[in-house]
């Protein structure tokens, strides 16, 4: 998914460069950018749910899950989101939606079979923390302005002069590439930070950081037993998941959207000690 996002960003830059080279005006360029952003903003949640084969469930269909989420929403002072279930063996969960009122939280049947009630509660609280922090909106805006920054630089250099000997075109290509590279890694850092923040938010709401830490360990362990083909099919949603499906290597790499599992568990253990100290 990250490699695809990287190529998509380069595609945006190449598209605008082609439009400008063909004499396309600024107004049309802005309209195209706005249309792409509109589609990403309003339809990304539906595409994510469809990609997982997730279906919204009613309180009658999943009474336990609805009751759990409703209780957590009261504790977190959140409107209750829509609840979906994906009938797959991959143990995972994610949240999507552009706002708190339009949010959907999704759990797989695999995660509901794998975790204990307290562990599943920690996972759902993590996803609700993403909703409360408006992380989907933040990442959408961050990626949008990262792309637009490179486009504006290109636009300015393209109209900086018509002299064939002017090396401005080479400069703008270099600057655009550097800007995009830096933005790419900054967005990865932002994504990792939002996972830490969601872990903390979940631990505070439930009052049991150890339950979430246990859930992370159990999810990672259960992921090892899922067929590789199934994991690869779900990799495109790794940025949404509480634990990426490519746990064998992604947690150790610079290109991961998630912090290393060890770091997440260590922070939860520190928070557990702090909460116990406060209670004492």
N, C-alpha and C positions, 0 to 999 in steps of 0.2 A: 504493500500500500504506500509506503514511504517513497519507494522508487517511482511509483506511478505519480504521486504528488509532485515529486521533483520534476519529472518529465512534463507534467501538466503546467507547472510554472514556467518552464522553458518554452512550452507551446504558446502560452499567453504572450510571452515576450516576442517570440517569432511571429505570432499572428499580428500583433500591433506593428512590428517592424515591416511586415509585408504590406499591411494596410497603408502605412505612411509612405512606403516606397512606391506604392501604386497611386499615390496622390489622394488617398482618402482623407477627408477633413476631420478635424478634432471632434466635431459634434457627433458624427457617425461612430467614431472610435469610442466616445464616452457612452453612447447608446448601447454598443455591443458589450462593453464592460459591464454596464448596468444590467443588461439582460442576463449575462452569465452569472452575475452575483445574485440576481433575483431568483434564478433557477436553483442555485446552490442553497440559498437561504431558506426558501419555502418548500423545497422538495427533497432535501437531503435526508430528512427523518423518514419519509415514506420509502425512499430508496434503500436506506439502511435496514428497515424492518422487512422489506420485500426480499432483500439479499439473504436474510437469515430465515426466510419462510415463517416469520413471526406473525401471530394473529392476536388481536386484542381479545382479552377474556373478560367476562362479566364476573361479578361477585358470586354468582351461582356456579360458574364453571371453575373458579379458583378461589374458594372462600378463605382459605388459610393465607394465601398470598395477598389478597385484598385487605384482610384484617391487619396483616403485618405492615403493609405499606401505609394504610390509613393511620395506624398508631404512630408510626415513625413521622408521618407528615404533621401530626398534631404536635409531637415533640419538637420538630424542626420548624414549626410555624410556616408550613408550605401548603398550597392547594394540592389536593390529591391529583396526581397525574393519571393518564391512561396506563393500563397495565397490559402487557403482551407476554405471550409465552411462545418460545421457539422449540418445536419438537425435534431436538437434535441431541446427540450424546455429548457434544462438547460442553464441558462445565464452565459456563460463563454468564455474564450479565452486562448490560449496557443501558445507557440513557441517551435519549435524543430529543430534539425539539428546540425551536428557536427562542422559547420563553418558558417561564414557569407554568403558565396557563396552557400552553400547547405541548407540554412535555409528555413523553412516554418512557416508562421504564420497562425493560424486557429481561426476563430470566429464561434460561433454557431448562428443558426437562432434565438434562444432564446435571446441572448444578443443584437442582432441587433434590435429586436422588443422592448426590454426593455429600452435601453438607447437612449438618445438624441444624435445628431451628435457630439457635443462637448465632451460628456462623452465617446462615443465610440472611438473618436480620442485619448482621454487620455489612454484608455485601449490598443489600438493598439500601441501607443507610448511606453507603459510599456512593451509589448511583444517585440518590436523592441529593447528596451534597453537590454533585456535579450540576444538578438542576438548580439548586439554590444559588450556586456561584455563577450561574449562566455561562458555563464553560463552553457549550456548543456555540453560543453567540460570540463569545470572546475569540475562540479559535477561528471562526468564520471571518470576523472583522480583521483579525491579525493577518490571516492569509490574504485577504483582499487587499489591504494596504501595502503588504509586502510586494504583491504583484504590480499594483498601480505605481508604486515608487519607481520601479524599474522602467515602467512604461513612460512615465513623465520624463525621466532622464533621457530616454531614447527620443521622445518627441522634441525635447529642447535641443538636442544635438543635431537632429535631422534638419531643423530649421535654423541652425547656427551659421550656415553659409553654404554656398553652392560651388565653391572653388574645388575643382577635382583634386588639387594637391593638398587640400585641407584634410588632415588625418582625423577629423572629428568623428567620422563613422567608426573608425577603429577604437577610438576612445570610448564612445557610447556603448559599443558592444562589450568592451572590457568592464566598464563601470556597471553595466546592467548585470553582467554575469557575477561580478563580485557582490553587488547588492543582493542579488537573489541567493547566492551561496550563504551570505551572512544571515539573511532573513530566514532561510531554511533552518539553519542551526539554532537561531533564536526561537523559532516556533517549536522546535524539538524541546528546547530548554523550558519553554512555557508549558508545553504539554506534560513534561515530567513534573513540573511544579504543581500543576493542577491535580495530578494523581496524589502527591503528598498532601495537598490541601484537602482533597476528598477523603483520604484516609483519616486525617485528623478530625474532619467534620463528622464522619461516621462514628469514630471512637467517642467523641464528646456526646453525641446524641444518644448513643446506646449505653454509654458509660462502661463499655467492655472492650477496650482495645485488643485484649487477648483473643476475643472471639473472632475479630476481623483478621488478626495475624494467623490464627489457626485456619481460617477459611482460605487465605492466600496460599498457605502451605498445602492444604488438601486439594485446592484447585490445580496447583502446579503439578502435584503428584498424579492426580487423575488425568491431567492432560497428556501425560506420558503414555497412557494406555489407549488413547484415541488413535485410530488409524491415521497415518501421515497424510493420506489423500484428503480426509475430512478436514484436517487442520489447515491444509493448503487452501481449500475452498473458502475457509472462513478468514484467511489472513488479511483480506482487503478491509476488514472491519477491526483490525487490531487496535487502532487508535481509540476506538469506542470501548473496547472490552476492559474489564477490571484487571484481567491478566492476559497478556498477548498470547496467541496460540503458538507462536514460535518461541516458546520458553527455553528451548535448548540453547539458543544463541542470542536472541534479541536482548535479553536482560543484561548482557555483558558488552553490548556494542554501543558505540557513540551514536548510532542512528536509531536508537530505540525511542519510542514515544513514552515509554514507562521507565521509572527508576529501577535499578537493580532490586530484585526481591529482598535481598539481604538488608538493603538500606531501608526499605519500607517496613520490614519486620522490626528492625532495630529502633526505628522511630516510634512504632506502636508500643514496643516494650518500654521505652523511656516514658511515654505518655501514661502507660499503665502504672508505672512506679510513681509518677507524679500524682495521678488520681488517687492511688492508695495512700500516698503520703498526706494528701489533703483530707481524705476521709478520716485518717487516723488523728 
